[in-house]
Amino acid sequence: MSLAQKKADNPQKVKDFSALMSEYGHLNSLDLLDAMINGEFRDNIALVSSFGAESIVLLDMVAEVNPATPVIFLNTQKLFGETVSYRDKIAEKLGLTNIITIKPNPEDVANEDKNGLLWTRDTDACCDLRKTRPLAKAMNGYGAWITGRKRFQTTERSGIPLIEQDGSKFKINPLAHWNQDELDQIMENKGLPKHPLVAQGYPSIGCMPCTKRVEAGQDRRMGRWSGQDKAECGIHIGENI
């Protein structure tokens, strides 16, 4: 019987941050997901996925641990069409049965971005409208969420732990310690299909207006909010969710 099964058979109040780190902070990515999804946060955790360039690695792990895990997909209504098609393809291939697609509030969009060009004036406000607020509402029903953030991606992410507490919720970052070579290797070894835009020069994929192609040898996230002093959309800053 796995550790997660034992926890599920003996339900108890979720531990505090220190206790979670002490008991699970040493686990590999797959075992950590098993313990969190099927044990400590059973029926109280969701994976938030952009279905972007590297998302399939974590999606594949979650599908292996429990394919009924809620997977929240935030459709900002500014995404590439390829991303939405990729979501459907991957969900079917991996057998993920609980994809939850959320969108920004229509009334908020009508009031704050009537012409759809808010991103040209204030990218932070656009991200707040189309990402942060919808996700915060969707996460009200969960005590924890799984993210695909890695330390190598940005300076802001360089110190993220496997488990962290953000306000009243816990974030589980199973791939925090992975590097790009490891991600590429597992995708190749397992034959996991890549996002179609990767081959077109988009190694990091967000909303269409704010994502540019990246030249060979450049930092993979250079195409996100290119030319701006911005590296995060806002959902991982402070206690926004």
N, C-alpha and C positions, 0 to 999 in steps of 0.2 A: 504494500500500500504506500502510495506516494505521500510526501509531506502535505501536499495540498488536500488530498483525500482525507487524511486524518483531521486536518483543520475543519473541513466541511462537515465531517461526521460529529465534530465537537464544537459547534458554533460558540463564539464568545465575542465580547466587545473588541473592536479593533484596537490594537496596541497604539501607543504613542510613537512619535517619530523615532526616538532613541531606541525603543524596543524593536521596531521594525528594522532599523538599520543593523542592530546587533544580531538579529536572527536571520535576516535575509541579505544583508549588504555584501556578502561574499559570494552569492550564487552566480552562476553563469546566466546568460540572457534567457534561455528557454526555461530553466528551473525557476527563475525569478518570476517570469510570466505565469507559470503554473501555480506558484504559491500565491500570487496576488489575485489571479482570475478565479481559480478554483478553490482558494482557501480564504485568505484574510478579507478580501473584498468581493466574495462571491455574490453575484447579482447586484453589485454596487460599484461597478467599474466599467469604463468604456475606453476604447482606443479612439483617439482623434487622429484621423489620417487625411492628408491632402491628396493621396494617390499621386504623388509627385515622383521625381526621378529615382529616389532610393526607397520609397515607401514599401515596395513589395517585400523587402527583406523582413520587416517587422510584421507585415500582414501575413506572410507565410508562417511565421512563428506563432502568431495568435491563432491562425487556422489550425495549426497542429495541436495547440494546447486546448482550444475550445472554439470551434467554428461558429458557435452561437453567440460569441461575445459581441456586444453592441459596438459597431464601428461607425463613428460619427463623421460624416463627410460634409464639409462646409462649402456649399455652392454659393459663392459670392455674387454670382450672375455676371462676373467679369472673367471667368475662367476660359482657358482654351477649350474648344470643343473636343480636342483629343483627350483632355483629362477626363471628361465625363464619360467618353467611350471607353477609356482605359479602366475606369472604375468598374464599369459593367463587365468588362472582359475578365478582370482579375477576380472580382467577386465570384463569378461562375467557375473560373479555373480552380480557385482555392477552396470553393465550397463554403464561403462565408455567407451565413444565412440571416444576418441581422444588420444590414447596412441602413443607417438612418441619415437621410439627406436633409440638411437644414439650410434655410435661406434667410437673408436679412428681412426685417419687418417691412412689409410693403408701404405702410403709412410713413415710417421713418424715411424710407427711400424717397417717397413722394415729397416729403417736407424738406429733406436735406440734400438730395441729389436728383432733383427733378429732371435735369438734362443729361444725367449720367456722366458728367465731366468733373465731379468732385475730385477725382484723382489728379487732375491737372492743376488744381488749386491748393489742395491740402491732402497729401497722402495719409497722414496720421488720422485725419478725420474720416477719410474713406475707409481705412482699415478698421476704425472703431465702429463705423456704421455697418460694414459688410462682414466683419469677422468677429471682433471682440464681443459685441453685445449679443449677436445671435448665439455664439458659442456659450457665453455665460448663462443664457437662458436654458440652453439645451443641457448644460452640465448641472443644473439645479437638482436633478434627480440622482446624482452619483456622488459618492464620497471620494472617489479617486479616478484618475485618468492616466492613460498610457500615452506617452509622446515618443516621437522618433528622433528627438534632438541628440546631437553628438557633440562632443567637446571640440573636435577639430574644425567645426563649421564656422564659428565666429568667435571673436574675443569675448563677447557676452556669454557664450556657452562653454567657455574653456574650463570652468570649474564645476559644472553640474554633476551631482551625485547620481547614483542609481535610483535612490529614493529621496524625495524631498517633500517638505511640507510648504504649501503656499496658501496662507489663510486657513480656511477650514477644510481644505482638501489636500489630498496627497497626489503627487505626480510620480509616476513610475517611468524611468528612463532606461529601458533595458539595453539600448545601444550606445549609451553615453561614452563608453570607453572604446568603441569600435573606431577603426580608421577607414579611409576610403578604399585602400587595397583589400581589406577584409570584406567590405561590402561588395566590391566588384567580384571578388573571388567566389563568394557564396552564391551570387546571382549566376555566375558562369557555371559553377559546379552543379547547381540544382536546376539549371535551365530556366530560370525565372524570366519571364518576358519583361523587357524594359519599356518604359514610357516611350511612345513613338517620337516625341520631340527631342529626346536625348541625342538621337542620331543626327538631328538637324542643328545641333549646337546649343542646346538648352540643358545643361547639366543640373540646373536648379530651377524648378518650375513653380510659379505662383500664378497671380492674375495676369491676364494677357497684356493689359496696358503697361504694367510695371515690371515686366520680365523681358529681358533682351538676350540675344545670342551672346555667347562668350567665345572668344578666340582660343585656339589651342594653347595650353600652357598658362592661361589666366586662372585666377581663383574661381572655383566653381560657382560661388555665390555672387560674383561680380555683376552678373546680369540682373540681380534683384535690386529694384529701386536705384538703378544706375545713375550716378551723378549726384546722389543725395546722401546726406549723412544719416543713413537709416539702414539698419541691419535686421530689425525685428518688426513684425506687424503689430505687436502689442499684446497678444494673448498670453505671452509668457513674461510680461513685465508687471511687477508688483502683484497685487491681489485682484487682477481684473476678472478672473473667472471664479 
